[in-house]
Each structure stands twice: as C-alpha cells, then as structure tokens.
Amino acid sequence: MKHNLWHRLIFIFLRYTAGPLLKRVMRYSCIKRKGPDAPSLIVSNHTTDIDPALVALGFSRHMYYLASDHAFRNGFPSKVMKYLFDPIPFHKARADIQAIKEVIRRLRAGANVCFFPEGDRTFTGRTAPLAMSTAKLAKTCGTDLITFRIEGGFFTWPRWTKNMRKGEMTGRIVNRYSAAELKEMTDEQVLDLIERDIFEDAYERQKVKFTRYHGKNLAEYIETALFLCPGCKRLGTIHSEGGRFFCECGFQGVYTETGLLEGESLPFSTMTDWGVWQISQLPEIIKNSGDGPICSDDNQKLFEVNPAVDERLIGEGSLHICREGVQCAGFTFPLERITRIVVTGRMTLAFAVIDGAAYEIRSAIPRSALKYREIYRVLTEKAEDV
C-alpha cells in the first residue's frame, strides 16, 4: 500500500514520544497488546475527540482510521493530517459507500483499520445503538474483528463542553473474533456481540469505580445537550454559567465533579436520565405545535458542503423546524427530501438531501443541535434511544 511504511514509522514515533505525554495529561491507562499479526478491523466506543490516539496506545501495530469529512476541510492542518495518517473520510449524514470500499481495500492490502461504529460521541453518557451495517461490514471484510472499550472518557471530556477534566480513563481490548468465527454467525449475532463488548454506561461505571473529575466551568455549554427544561417544559431555554445551569422560569441546578446533577427541584441526577426524558416528551411537544415552528434559533449560518473537500457560506439568518421541513436563512428543505440529520461536534447540524447535496448549519452562540436531530427523528419515525 502506498506510503504504508511511512505511516507505520509515524505511528511508532508518536507511540514512544507523544504517547507517554498523552497518558499523563489524560490520566489514561491501557494494557498494550502485541499484534494483531493478521489484518484486523478494530471497533471501539466513542467518548472523546482523541479516541483514535487512545485506541492506538492499546496496540503495537499501526492502524488507519475512518474520520468525519469535516476534518478534511480545514486547509493546511487537514493536509498535514492526511500526509501523516491518511485517514479514510466519510460523511456522517449520508451512506458513504466509497468509505466502506476503502476500509475493505486497506484491510485486504494488509493494514489494520479502526472505526467508531456509533458515528457520534455520546451526549449523555451511554453508548448509542449500532446500525446493522456495522455487522455486515465486519463479516464482509473477511478479517479478524477486535473490540475495544474506553471507560471514563465521557466524564473526562464531555461532548457538550470545551473544557477537559482531570479524573481517570482506561482502555482495553475486550475480545478478538476470527474471520472464521464471524462467518458462522448471523448479522444479528455479530451486531449483538459488538454492542455488548463496546457498550459503556458512564453513570453505571461510576457506581462500580467512583471517580471525581476536576475542572473549571463544569456546566458550561451543557445546554447543547440538555434542550428541554423540566420546570416549564420549553425547548431551548436552559443556559449555563460556570458550574450551574438554569432557566428563566426559575429552574436551576449544578453539574458536579462526579458528573451527577444536583438541585432542589431537579428530577434527574444523571445526564442519561434527563436525555431519555426530554426525548420522550417530544411527541407531545410536536403535537401541540400544530403547523407552526416546533423550535427555532437566530443568528445561524448555512453552509453548502463538498464532503472532504471544501464548503461555502450560502446564507445567514434564523433556523426552525416544523412538520413540513427545515428552514434556514431563507432556504427550505422539505423533510421528505432530507435523507438524514446528524450532529457534528457540539453544535453543528449536518444533513444531506436526496439529490446528494450536503449542508451544515452552525451557530456562534450556544444552542442545541441535538433537539433538531431528535425532532427530525420523531417526525420521520426514526426516533432512537439516547
């Protein structure tokens, strides 16, 4: 494979130089395993922005990664990333057949490939359900499958915040499955074993191994994850400052160093429970909204995206979603033409339409993109668990 030797040398160099520093900074520990000797597909849960490096520290053999296409649209830094690591780009908002073909090609060329089948980092602490395509890929590759699990990542670097916290993280290989074993299984059986191996519930882990995660402004930007107020049951009214979150209705609470939520009138002690509750309320909210906007935000920017290549700003203005579709900056996207809506990073709303065009909506002020994704799922009967 072109440049494979170069990429292996970079992998070895970074493992012995940046690796020890990363472990200290992240307070991360893992048991490094030799091999695998044969090319393998490595799958892991997704908890932080640097999960690829955390997984790599658990292996002695070089691997390639799938990376979201937005990482390839950052000019010079993207060129450096591609030169050093040559990740495989994929677009989260649409089925990316080319990415799957490239994964298979590299595996059959003798390289390891790692990817995070959730596609997204968790907002509320629990590994998301996986698509059946994950199992189909594992079987189609014809290589061994290795499952890896990262623990403590959700509290160390919550998806909804800018600030990393100091606590404890671990990573480990859970299981190895040979290509022959996978061949004898159904797609459902393969999916079940992957979900079992990489599943992580951050709050259940806290009950087993209690850890404090120290940092500043612990609740900052929590409104990007918690979009429905338990007090007044309005969308998009939660705000944050320092370690606390609040609504203009008087509801308030605190995010603690243990990751627990505390407050006099707070009905939830975990992000997971709040997340499950707010999604369960959406059908009633949508019903009561009639034909009008279900939720809206001002000062949004709409970009048209050429995946893994470039992007251009095509409008600025308000954003709202209703039964008919998504409207932003004067553009209307009917629900029946949208193939999928996902969230990238904390607040970017990404989606694609039937003709293949891709778009992103970004905000300079804290607001939840998650609420739009979940409302879309309810409206199109694609609702999933948190």
Summary of the structure (lengths in Angstrom):
residues: 386
radius of gyration: 21.0
end to end distance: 39.2
largest distance: 60.5
contacts: 1252
relative contact order: 0.12
helix: 33%
strand: 28%
